[in-house]
Amino acid sequence: MPLPNRKPSWPHSLSRSRAWGIADSVVAALRALRASPAFTLAALVTLAIGIGPTTAIFSVVDGVLLKPLPFSRPDRVVALFQNDRKSGNAHDDVAPANFVDWQSRTTSFAALASAEPFALTYTGPDGVEQIYNWNVSRDFFSILDARPALGRLFGPGDFVPGPPHALVLTYASWQRRFGGDPAIIGRQLRIGAGSATVVGVLPRNFDYLSSSKMEIYAPKVLVGPERQIRNTAWYHIVGRLKPGISLDAARADAERVGAQLSLEYPATNANTGVTVERLDRAIVGDAQRAVLLLFGAVAMVLLIACVNVASLVLARTARRSRELAIRTALGASRGLIACEMLIEHFVVAMAGGALGAGLAGWSVAVIRRVSPASVPRVEDMRVDARALAFTLAVVVVATMIFGLMPALRGAQHDAADALRSGERTAGSIAGRRPRQLLVVAEIALAVILLIGSGLLLRSFVDVVRADRGYVSDHVLAATVFVYQWNPTPAARVNFIAQLVARAASVPGVVAAGATSSLPLDIAIDADRGTFTIDGRPVPVGDEPSVHMTAVTPGTLDALRIPLHRGRQFLASDDSAGAPVVIINDAMARRYWPGADPIGGRLRFAFDSKPLDREVVGVVADTKQTALDAPGEPIVYVPHAQAPSGAMAIVLRTSSDNPRLVLGAFKRAVAELNPALPLAGVETLDELAAASVQSRRFTVLLLGTFAACALLLAIVGTYAVVSQGVAERRRELGIRLALGAQARSVINLMMGEGLAPSILGIVVGIAGGGAITRLLRGMLVQVRPLDPWTFGAVAGLMFATAAAACFLPARRATLVSPLETLRAPGG
């Protein structure tokens, strides 16, 4: 009878036996780790400290840089900017007339659309207030491929001249202001003197330019004089490339149109080009460097953690030399021992990775709360499947880093030698050298991180302490828009003057004024203008530009901006008086070097009206745009001669809390116009703090990582010296028994511990000097090779390393030599 034709079963049996073998190895690893609770706890905590922040910062990098924008074909969506070649700003806002010409003359874009930052007067349950919004042109939402979470987006019938009749809410505004009410669609909102209908709500992940202030989108149609404005720019432009058109081709097309406009309008466009960038790159902007810097820093922390755990594993392997030798003598192969040790290390890494993932979730929540407004796409930062996959990859890499070398060393023990010498082989020079090299590595990495964070911290402190040119404490500012109720220049001048007078009479206010451009805040009206100096003709289109600010008399006193020469503005500097200006020191130095500018005459366009003005005063430079920016030329003009309806009322108070006068000031405003809302209320200290929020965020996180690195490095040094003391306890006992002084034993052990630490400091300083090139653009008033920072870091690391070496060395002298010699294995 023939046998049945069966397939061999040995491959299945072999695979099952391998699976059982791995399972047995995992169980054995868990037992071994349970038997060494101190090692297990130290390794898990160290790995969690390394893996947790690394995963958290990867989530930030993934959310900010790697995840695509929630648009179809995001690589085809672009942002367009004016390239101001004179100032070097390649990402300037766009003038309305330039946008109109770009839209009609370019051929590479399927559509171009504008977004105008604006503020609407909203009357709600809490009274009248100003809401920041985007006024967007036709095709804006189609370019970005937006889909509403509720209702609809704008259609052709919504784009009509005049006040908006349809509104689309951001998701955040819908939740915060209207409680997420699903019946919001169709609701009439009181906007200005009329009403507008809510037609849609955007989804949570639609966050154009990541501006948290913007709550509403309204349709915008360019009409009348606005289509002719080229000397003032405030538009943001987006576009979508036509199929088959590359980004380079679109750039060439846009620059062609920009060159045409330079020839046609030399007075405004002679030095204006066009920049075309992918929108995702434009949104990330300057945040990319800081995010990548943090990722590099946290990768160093992870590497230090792995090195630290490798040191612990090497020490533990040395203590297990006799056990491993016995197993080898009983027939265990070196490959089996190495494999089992790798599995043991992988179990440790997986447990540490699990703890690290939990720490990462908490860390990301903290980072999202403290992230400045300049960090884009905050909502996309989360520990998701991508982050967990990254954590798993980190675990595998960490296992290879800290587990491979100890596993190979453990498998290479000579059984006969180990059994003869017991534990003494653990203390050999060959056994100690790998651990000393690991100390060198982690000390060097910690020094590099400390140098980077130290340089940024010094720069941050210098920026915050630098002279701002004005005194920010005790000052409250409230912005008002009075165009609607005061349409004529004379009416605006009169109303603002009355409002400043009422503000000055509020109890607790010691000085008051009004300005169109607060220091460190966005200019709310007059910004930049071109000018010429009497007697110094320049070619058309080459006129210099300057920051221009309209102020009322008393404003410079309220801000405590020192007057260096000439006089302040007077009440007589009105429309009937001679046109005058006050300039700052930066402008005097640049255009009147070594001469007195008082009496000099400037001819420039303010509100597009050429006018000659006389310089009557020179004041100190102020930090107008950023605390870390140098003082730029500024021209102050009397508000009565350049009436603006968008002004910030400045109140200097006698109280440490300027907001205490807000209630009385609101009542003063209501007495003049009950319907006038305050668009924004801020203290100047808050504006100063917000201006360095991004820098503070980077310094805080980098400093935290540097502190973790320092802690891990010191713990690693302490562990290595402690292990060395334990391995040499018999030798040290003999030295003490023969009359050696405790001081000499301490010096011996500290010398051996400090030698790799000092080498690590030297290597770290060299590495820190090399990587400071990455920080050049982030340092202000601090040299990249600042000797004070390098010296302080070296001193700190040496002191902490010495303390880490001294404690176990001192402990070795407190044990009785007789007890040491009598101890088993001694």
C-alpha positions in Angstrom: 0.0 0.0 0.0 1.6 3.2 -1.1 2.3 5.9 1.6 0.3 9.1 1.3 2.2 12.0 -0.3 2.7 14.4 2.6 4.8 17.5 2.7 7.7 17.5 5.1 6.7 19.0 8.5 10.1 20.0 9.6 10.0 23.7 8.5 6.9 24.2 10.5 8.3 22.5 13.5 11.5 24.4 13.2 9.7 27.8 13.0 7.6 26.8 16.0 10.6 25.8 18.0 12.3 29.1 17.2 9.2 31.0 18.4 9.2 29.0 21.6 12.9 29.7 22.0 12.3 33.5 21.6 9.4 33.3 24.1 11.6 31.5 26.6 14.3 34.1 26.1 11.8 36.9 26.8 10.7 35.1 30.0 14.3 34.6 31.0 15.0 38.3 30.3 12.1 39.4 32.5 13.3 37.2 35.3 16.8 38.5 35.0 15.6 42.1 35.0 13.4 41.4 38.0 16.4 40.1 39.8 18.2 43.4 39.2 15.6 46.0 40.2 18.1 48.9 40.6 19.5 48.4 37.1 16.1 47.9 35.6 14.6 51.1 37.2 17.7 53.2 36.3 17.6 51.9 32.7 13.9 52.5 32.3 14.0 56.0 33.7 17.0 56.9 31.6 15.4 55.7 28.4 12.1 57.4 29.2 13.9 60.7 29.7 15.6 60.1 26.3 12.8 58.6 24.3 9.9 60.8 25.7 11.2 64.2 24.6 12.6 62.8 21.4 9.1 61.5 20.4 7.5 64.8 21.6 9.8 66.9 19.4 9.3 64.5 16.5 5.6 65.2 16.9 6.3 68.9 16.7 8.6 68.4 13.6 6.0 66.2 12.0 3.1 68.6 12.6 5.0 71.7 11.6 7.2 70.5 8.8 6.4 67.0 7.5 2.6 66.6 7.5 1.1 68.0 4.2 -1.3 70.9 4.5 -5.0 69.9 4.4 -5.4 70.9 0.7 -5.5 68.9 -2.4 -2.1 68.9 -4.1 -0.5 71.2 -1.5 2.6 71.2 -3.7 0.7 73.2 -6.3 -0.5 75.9 -3.8 1.8 78.9 -3.5 2.1 82.2 -1.7 3.2 85.4 -3.5 5.1 88.3 -1.9 6.6 91.6 -2.9 10.4 91.4 -3.0 11.6 94.7 -1.6 15.2 94.7 -3.0 16.0 98.0 -1.3 15.4 96.7 2.2 16.2 93.1 1.4 12.8 91.8 2.5 11.8 89.2 0.0 8.6 88.3 1.8 6.9 91.7 2.0 3.1 92.2 1.9 1.5 93.1 -1.4 0.0 96.4 -2.5 -3.6 96.1 -3.9 -2.7 97.6 -7.4 0.2 95.2 -7.7 -2.1 92.2 -6.9 -4.6 93.4 -9.6 -1.8 93.5 -12.2 -0.4 90.1 -11.1 -3.8 88.6 -11.4 -4.4 90.0 -14.9 -0.9 89.6 -16.4 0.5 86.3 -15.2 -0.2 83.1 -17.1 1.1 80.4 -14.8 -1.6 80.4 -12.2 -5.0 78.9 -12.4 -6.2 81.6 -10.0 -4.8 84.2 -7.6 -6.6 85.5 -4.5 -6.0 88.1 -1.8 -6.5 88.0 2.0 -6.7 91.3 3.7 -6.3 91.5 7.5 -9.1 93.6 8.9 -11.3 94.3 11.9 -15.1 94.3 12.0 -17.3 96.0 14.6 -19.4 93.3 16.1 -22.3 93.9 18.5 -23.0 90.8 20.6 -24.3 89.8 24.0 -21.3 91.4 25.7 -21.7 94.7 23.9 -19.8 96.3 21.0 -16.3 94.9 20.2 -13.8 94.7 17.4 -13.3 91.2 15.8 -10.2 90.6 13.6 -11.0 88.9 10.3 -9.7 88.2 6.8 -11.4 89.9 3.9 -10.8 87.5 1.0 -11.3 87.8 -2.7 -13.0 85.5 -5.1 -11.3 82.1 -5.6 -9.6 82.2 -2.1 -11.3 79.1 -0.8 -11.2 77.3 -4.1 -7.4 77.8 -4.4 -7.0 76.3 -0.9 -9.6 73.6 -1.7 -11.5 74.3 1.5 -14.5 72.3 2.5 -16.9 73.7 5.2 -17.6 71.8 8.4 -21.0 73.4 8.4 -23.0 75.3 5.8 -21.2 76.6 2.7 -18.4 78.8 1.6 -18.6 82.0 -0.4 -20.3 81.9 -3.8 -20.3 84.4 -6.7 -23.3 86.2 -5.3 -21.5 87.0 -2.1 -18.9 89.2 -3.8 -20.6 92.6 -4.0 -19.2 96.0 -3.2 -19.9 97.4 0.2 -20.1 95.9 3.7 -20.2 92.1 3.9 -23.5 90.4 3.8 -22.1 86.8 4.3 -19.6 85.5 6.8 -17.7 82.3 7.3 -16.5 81.5 10.9 -13.3 79.8 11.9 -13.8 76.6 13.8 -12.1 78.1 16.9 -14.4 81.2 16.9 -17.5 79.0 16.4 -16.5 77.0 19.5 -15.3 79.8 21.7 -17.8 82.6 20.8 -20.9 80.6 19.8 -20.4 77.4 21.8 -20.3 75.2 18.8 -24.0 75.8 18.1 -25.0 73.8 15.0 -27.8 76.2 14.4 -25.3 79.0 13.8 -25.9 78.7 10.0 -28.3 81.4 8.9 -27.9 83.5 12.0 -27.7 87.3 11.6 -24.8 89.0 13.2 -24.7 92.7 13.9 -21.7 94.0 11.9 -21.1 97.7 11.9 -24.3 99.6 11.2 -25.8 96.6 9.4 -26.0 92.8 9.6 -24.4 89.8 7.9 -25.4 86.2 7.7 -23.3 83.3 8.9 -23.2 81.0 5.9 -20.5 78.5 6.9 -18.0 77.2 9.5 -14.5 76.1 8.5 -13.1 72.8 9.7 -10.8 72.6 12.6 -7.7 72.0 10.5 -8.2 75.0 8.2 -5.9 77.6 9.8 -4.7 80.0 7.1 -1.4 81.5 8.2 -2.0 80.1 11.7 -3.3 83.4 12.9 -5.2 82.8 16.2 -6.6 86.3 16.3 -8.6 85.9 13.1 -12.2 84.8 13.8 -14.1 85.5 10.6 -13.7 85.4 6.8 -15.7 88.0 4.8 -15.9 88.5 1.0 -13.9 91.4 -0.5 -14.3 93.2 -3.8 -11.6 95.7 -4.8 -13.2 98.9 -6.1 -12.4 102.5 -6.7 -9.2 104.1 -5.4 -8.0 101.0 -3.7 -7.2 99.4 -7.0 -4.7 102.1 -7.7 -2.7 101.9 -4.4 0.9 100.9 -4.8 2.9 102.8 -2.2 1.3 100.9 0.8 1.2 97.1 1.0 -0.9 94.9 3.3 -2.4 92.1 1.2 -1.5 88.4 1.5 -1.7 86.5 -1.8 -2.2 82.8 -2.6 -2.4 81.1 -5.9 -2.6 77.6 -7.5 -0.3 76.6 -10.3 -1.8 75.5 -13.6 -1.4 71.8 -14.5 2.0 71.2 -16.0 3.5 74.5 -14.7 6.5 74.1 -12.5 7.3 76.4 -9.5 10.4 77.7 -11.4 8.3 78.6 -14.4 5.8 80.4 -12.2 8.6 82.4 -10.6 9.9 83.4 -13.9 6.4 84.4 -15.1 5.8 86.5 -11.9 9.2 88.2 -12.1 8.5 89.1 -15.7 5.3 90.9 -14.6 7.2 92.5 -11.7 9.8 93.9 -14.2 7.1 95.4 -16.3 5.6 97.1 -13.3 9.0 98.4 -12.3 9.3 100.2 -15.7 5.7 101.4 -15.7 5.6 102.7 -12.1 9.2 103.6 -11.1 8.1 105.8 -8.3 6.7 102.9 -6.3 7.9 99.7 -8.1 11.5 100.5 -9.2 12.9 98.1 -6.5 10.0 95.7 -6.2 10.1 92.2 -7.5 8.0 89.1 -6.9 8.7 86.1 -4.7 6.8 82.9 -5.3 7.0 80.1 -2.6 5.1 77.0 -1.8 2.5 77.9 0.8 3.6 75.3 3.3 7.1 76.7 3.2 5.8 80.2 3.6 3.6 79.2 6.6 6.5 77.5 8.4 8.8 80.5 7.7 11.4 81.2 10.4 10.0 78.5 12.7 11.8 75.8 10.7 15.2 76.6 12.0 14.1 76.7 15.6 12.2 73.4 15.3 15.1 71.6 13.6 17.5 73.0 16.2 15.3 71.5 19.0 15.1 68.2 17.2 18.9 68.0 17.0 19.1 68.9 20.6 16.7 66.3 21.8 18.4 63.7 19.5 21.6 64.4 21.5 19.6 63.8 24.8 18.5 60.5 23.4 22.1 59.6 22.4 23.3 60.5 25.9 20.5 58.4 27.4 21.6 55.4 25.2 25.2 55.9 26.2 24.2 56.1 29.8 22.3 52.8 29.6 25.2 51.2 27.7 27.4 52.2 30.6 25.0 50.6 33.1 24.7 47.5 30.9 28.5 47.2 30.6 28.8 47.4 34.4 26.1 44.8 34.8 27.7 42.5 32.3 31.0 42.8 34.2 29.3 41.8 37.4 27.7 38.8 35.6 31.1 37.6 34.2 31.2 34.6 36.5 27.6 33.6 35.6 28.3 33.9 31.9 31.5 32.0 32.2 29.7 29.1 34.0 27.0 29.0 31.2 29.8 28.9 28.6 31.5 26.1 30.5 28.3 24.2 30.6 28.0 24.3 26.8 26.1 27.5 26.0 27.3 29.0 22.7 28.5 32.5 22.5 25.9 33.3 19.8 23.1 32.1 22.1 24.4 34.2 25.0 24.7 37.3 22.8 21.2 36.7 21.4 19.7 36.3 24.9 21.4 39.5 26.1 20.1 41.4 23.1 16.6 40.2 23.8 17.0 41.3 27.4 18.1 44.7 26.3 15.3 44.9 23.8 12.8 44.2 26.6 14.3 47.1 28.6 14.1 49.4 25.5 10.5 48.5 24.8 9.5 49.2 28.4 11.4 52.4 28.3 9.8 53.3 25.0 6.4 52.7 26.5 7.2 55.0 29.4 8.7 57.5 26.9 5.5 57.5 24.8 3.4 58.4 27.8 5.9 61.1 28.7 5.8 62.3 25.1 2.0 62.7 25.2 2.2 64.9 28.2 5.2 66.8 26.8 3.3 67.6 23.5 0.3 68.9 25.5 2.7 71.2 27.4 4.4 72.3 24.2 1.1 73.1 22.5 0.1 75.3 25.5 3.4 77.3 25.6 3.9 77.5 21.9 4.1 81.1 20.7 1.8 82.4 17.9 4.7 82.3 15.5 4.9 78.5 15.6 2.5 77.4 12.9 0.2 74.4 12.7 0.0 73.8 16.5 -3.1 71.7 16.2 -1.2 69.2 14.1 1.2 68.5 16.9 0.1 65.2 18.5 1.4 61.7 19.4 -0.3 59.7 16.7 0.5 56.5 14.8 3.3 58.2 13.0 4.9 59.3 16.3 4.4 55.9 17.8 6.1 54.3 14.7 8.9 56.7 15.2 9.1 55.6 18.9 9.3 52.0 17.8 12.1 52.8 15.4 13.9 54.7 18.2 13.6 51.7 20.5 15.2 49.4 17.9 18.0 51.9 17.3 18.5 52.4 21.0 18.7 48.6 21.5 21.5 48.4 18.9 23.3 51.4 20.4 23.4 50.4 24.1 22.9 46.6 23.7 25.1 45.4 21.0 28.5 46.1 22.4 27.7 44.7 25.9 26.1 41.6 24.4 29.2 40.9 22.3 31.5 41.5 25.3 29.4 39.2 27.5 29.6 36.5 24.9 33.4 36.8 24.6 34.2 36.1 28.2 37.0 33.5 28.6 35.3 30.8 30.8 38.5 29.4 32.4 39.9 32.8 33.2 36.6 34.1 34.6 36.2 31.0 36.8 39.7 31.3 38.1 39.6 35.0 38.9 36.0 35.3 40.0 34.9 38.9 39.9 38.3 40.5 39.7 38.3 40.5 35.9 35.5 43.0 36.1 37.9 45.6 37.5 40.6 45.2 34.9 41.8 48.1 32.8 40.3 46.5 29.7 37.0 46.2 31.4 37.0 49.8 32.6 38.1 51.4 29.3 34.8 51.0 27.3 32.9 52.6 30.2 35.3 55.5 30.4 35.0 56.1 26.7 31.2 56.2 27.2 31.7 58.8 29.9 33.8 60.9 27.4 31.0 60.7 24.9 28.1 61.7 27.1 30.1 64.5 28.8 31.0 65.8 25.3 27.4 65.7 24.1 26.2 67.4 27.3 28.8 70.2 26.9 27.7 70.8 23.3 24.1 71.2 24.4 25.0 73.4 27.4 27.0 75.7 25.1 24.2 76.1 22.6 21.6 76.7 25.3 24.0 79.0 27.2 24.6 81.2 24.1 20.9 81.5 23.4 20.2 82.3 27.1 22.8 85.0 27.1 21.4 86.4 23.9 17.9 86.3 25.3 18.9 88.1 28.5 20.7 90.8 26.5 17.7 91.3 24.3 15.3 91.6 27.2 17.6 94.0 29.1 18.5 96.1 26.1 17.5 99.7 26.1 14.1 99.9 24.3 14.2 103.7 23.9 10.9 104.0 25.9 9.6 102.9 29.3 7.1 100.1 29.0 6.0 99.5 32.5 2.8 101.2 33.9 1.5 101.7 30.3 -1.9 100.6 28.9 -2.8 100.9 25.3 -6.3 100.6 23.7 -6.9 100.6 19.9 -9.8 102.4 18.4 -11.1 102.6 14.8 -13.2 105.8 14.4 -13.7 106.0 10.6 -17.3 104.9 10.7 -18.4 107.7 13.1 -15.8 110.3 11.9 -15.5 110.1 8.1 -13.7 113.5 7.6 -10.1 114.3 8.6 -11.2 117.2 10.8 -13.7 115.0 12.6 -11.1 112.4 13.3 -8.6 115.0 14.6 -11.3 116.5 16.9 -12.5 113.1 18.2 -9.1 111.7 19.0 -8.1 115.0 20.7 -11.2 114.8 22.9 -10.6 111.1 23.6 -7.0 111.8 24.7 -8.2 114.7 26.9 -10.8 112.4 28.6 -8.2 109.7 29.0 -5.8 112.1 30.7 -8.4 113.0 33.3 -9.1 109.4 34.3 -8.0 108.8 37.9 -4.7 107.0 38.0 -3.6 108.2 34.6 -0.5 110.5 34.7 0.0 111.0 31.0 -2.0 110.2 27.8 -1.5 110.3 24.0 -2.4 108.5 20.8 -0.2 106.9 18.2 -0.8 105.1 14.9 2.0 102.6 15.6 2.7 101.2 19.0 6.3 99.9 19.7 6.5 96.1 19.1 2.9 96.0 17.7 1.6 95.8 14.2 1.3 99.3 12.6 -2.5 100.0 12.6 -2.3 102.8 10.0 0.6 104.9 8.7 3.6 102.6 8.2 6.2 103.4 5.6 6.6 106.2 3.1 9.3 107.5 0.7 10.9 110.9 1.1 13.6 113.1 -0.2 15.7 115.7 1.6 15.7 119.3 0.5 18.8 119.9 -1.6 19.6 116.2 -2.2 17.7 115.1 -5.3 17.6 111.4 -6.1 16.3 109.6 -9.3 12.7 108.7 -9.4 12.2 105.3 -7.8 15.3 105.5 -5.7 13.8 107.5 -2.8 14.6 106.0 0.6 11.7 104.8 2.7 11.1 105.3 6.4 8.7 104.1 9.1 6.1 106.8 9.7 4.0 107.2 12.8 1.2 109.8 13.6 1.1 110.9 17.2 -0.7 113.5 19.3 1.0 116.0 21.6 2.0 114.3 24.8 2.4 110.8 23.3 6.2 110.8 23.5 6.0 111.9 27.1 3.5 109.1 27.9 5.9 106.6 26.4 8.9 108.3 28.1 10.8 108.6 24.8 13.7 111.0 25.5 13.9 114.2 23.5 17.6 114.8 22.5 17.3 118.0 20.4 14.6 120.5 19.4 11.1 120.4 20.7 8.0 118.2 21.1 4.8 118.6 19.1 2.5 121.4 20.3 -1.2 121.9 20.1 -0.5 124.5 17.4 1.0 121.9 15.1 -2.4 121.4 13.4 -3.7 121.7 9.9 -3.3 125.5 10.0 0.3 125.3 11.3 3.5 124.8 9.4 4.0 121.1 8.5 6.6 119.5 10.9 8.1 116.2 11.9 10.2 114.7 14.6 12.8 112.2 13.7 14.8 109.7 15.8 18.5 109.3 16.3 18.9 106.5 13.7 17.5 108.8 11.0 19.6 111.7 12.1 22.8 109.6 12.0 22.0 108.1 8.6 20.9 111.3 6.7 22.7 114.0 8.7 25.9 112.4 9.9 27.9 114.8 12.0 25.3 117.6 11.4 22.3 119.1 13.2 19.1 118.0 11.4 16.9 120.6 13.2 15.6 122.9 10.5 16.2 120.4 7.8 13.3 119.9 5.3 11.9 116.6 4.1 9.5 116.1 1.2 7.5 112.9 1.3 4.1 111.5 0.6 1.8 110.9 3.5 -1.5 109.6 2.5 -0.3 110.0 -1.1 -0.1 113.8 -0.8 3.4 115.2 -1.4 4.3 117.7 1.3 7.4 119.5 2.6 7.9 119.2 6.4 10.5 120.8 8.7 12.4 118.7 11.3 11.7 120.3 14.7 13.0 117.6 17.1 15.2 114.5 17.5 14.2 111.7 19.9 15.8 108.5 21.0 15.7 105.3 19.0 13.0 102.9 19.9 12.6 99.1 19.4 9.7 99.5 17.0 9.4 96.1 15.3 11.3 93.7 17.6 13.5 93.8 20.7 16.2 92.0 18.9 16.1 94.3 15.8 18.4 97.4 15.6 16.8 100.8 15.7 15.5 101.9 12.4 14.8 105.4 11.1 11.4 106.7 12.2 9.5 109.9 11.4 6.8 111.1 13.8 4.2 113.4 12.3 1.4 115.3 14.2 -1.9 113.5 14.1 -3.6 116.8 13.4 -1.6 117.2 10.2 -2.0 113.5 9.2 -5.4 112.5 10.6 -5.9 108.7 11.1 -8.9 106.9 12.2 -7.0 104.0 13.5 -5.1 105.0 16.7 -3.8 103.4 19.9 -4.6 105.5 23.0 -1.6 105.3 25.3 -2.2 105.7 29.1 0.7 106.0 31.5 -0.6 105.1 35.0 0.6 105.4 38.5 -0.3 101.8 39.3 1.8 98.7 38.9 -1.2 97.1 37.2 -2.2 99.5 34.4 -5.4 97.5 33.7 -6.9 99.0 36.9 -7.8 102.1 34.9 -9.5 100.3 32.1 -13.0 100.5 33.5 -12.8 104.2 34.0 -11.3 104.6 30.5 -14.2 102.6 28.9 -16.7 104.9 30.7 -14.8 107.9 29.2 -15.0 106.4 25.7 -18.7 105.7 26.2 -19.4 109.3 27.2 -18.0 110.4 23.8 -19.4 107.5 21.7 -21.3 104.6 23.3 -21.1 102.5 20.1 -17.3 102.8 19.8 -15.6 99.4 20.6 -12.0 99.0 21.8 -10.3 96.8 19.2 -7.5 95.7 21.5 -6.3 96.4 25.0 -2.7 95.5 25.9 0.0 96.7 28.3 3.3 97.6 26.7 5.0 95.0 29.0 2.7 92.4 27.4 3.7 93.5 23.9 7.4 93.3 24.9 6.9 89.8 26.3 5.0 88.7 23.2 7.7 90.0 20.9 10.3 87.6 22.5 7.9 84.7 23.0 9.3 82.7 20.2 12.9 83.2 21.4 11.8 82.4 25.0 10.1 79.2 23.8 13.3 78.0 22.0 15.5 78.9 25.0 13.2 77.2 27.5 13.0 73.9 25.5 16.7 73.9 24.7 17.6 74.7 28.3 15.3 71.9 29.5 17.1 69.4 27.1 20.5 70.7 28.2 19.5 70.2 31.9 18.4 66.6 31.1 21.7 66.0 29.3 23.7 67.4 32.2 21.7 65.2 34.7 22.2 62.1 32.5 25.9 62.8 32.1 26.5 63.3 35.8 24.5 60.2 36.7 26.5 58.3 34.1 29.8 59.5 35.6 28.6 58.7 39.1 27.6 55.2 38.0 31.0 54.5 36.3 33.0 55.7 39.3 30.7 53.8 41.7 31.2 50.6 39.6 35.0 51.2 39.6 35.0 51.5 43.4 32.9 48.3 43.7 35.2 46.4 41.4 38.3 47.5 43.2 37.0 47.2 46.8 39.6 44.5 47.6 42.5 46.6 46.2 41.3 49.7 48.1 40.8 47.7 51.3 44.4 46.5 51.1 45.6 50.0 50.5 43.8 51.3 53.6 44.9 48.3 55.6 48.5 49.0 54.7 48.2 52.6 56.0 47.1 54.5 53.0 45.4 57.8 53.9 41.7 58.3 52.9 42.7 61.4 51.0 45.1 59.4 48.7 42.3 56.8 48.0 39.9 59.6 47.2 42.4 61.3 44.9 43.1 58.0 43.2 39.5 57.3 42.4 38.7 60.9 41.6 41.6 61.1 39.2 40.4 58.0 37.3 36.9 59.4 37.2 37.8 62.9 36.2 40.2 62.0 33.5 37.5 60.9 31.0 35.3 63.8 32.2 38.0 66.3 31.4 38.6 64.7 28.0 34.8 64.9 27.4 34.8 68.6 28.3 37.6 69.3 25.9 35.9 67.3 23.1 32.6 69.0 23.9 34.1 72.5 23.7 35.6 71.7 20.3 32.3 70.4 19.1 30.4 73.3 20.6 32.7 75.7 18.7 31.9 73.8 15.5 28.1 73.8 15.8 27.8 77.5 16.9 27.7 78.3 13.1 24.1 76.9 13.2 23.2 79.6 15.8 24.6 82.6 14.1 21.3 83.9 12.9 19.7 83.4 16.3 22.3 85.2 18.4 22.0 88.9 19.2 24.8 90.9 20.9 26.6 87.7 21.7 29.5 86.2 19.7 29.1 82.5 18.7 32.5 81.8 20.3 31.7 83.8 23.5 34.5 83.0 26.0 32.3 83.6 29.0 29.7 81.1 27.9 32.3 78.5 27.0 34.2 79.1 30.3 31.0 78.9 32.4 29.9 75.6 30.8 33.4 74.1 31.2 33.4 75.2 34.9 29.9 73.9 35.5 30.6 70.5 33.9 33.9 70.1 35.8 32.3 71.0 39.1 29.4 68.6 38.7 31.6 65.8 37.4 34.0 66.3 40.4 31.0 66.0 42.7 29.8 62.9 40.9 33.3 61.4 41.3 33.8 62.5 44.9 30.7 60.9 46.4 31.5 57.3 45.6 35.2 57.8 46.2 34.5 59.2 49.7 32.1 56.3 50.3 34.9 53.8 49.6 37.0 55.2 52.5 34.1 54.8 55.0 34.1 51.0 54.8 36.3 49.1 57.3 39.3 47.5 55.4 38.9 44.3 57.5 35.2 44.0 56.5 36.2 44.5 52.8 38.9 41.8 52.9 36.5 39.3 54.6 33.7 40.0 52.1 32.8 37.1 49.7 34.8 37.5 46.5 37.1 39.9 48.2 
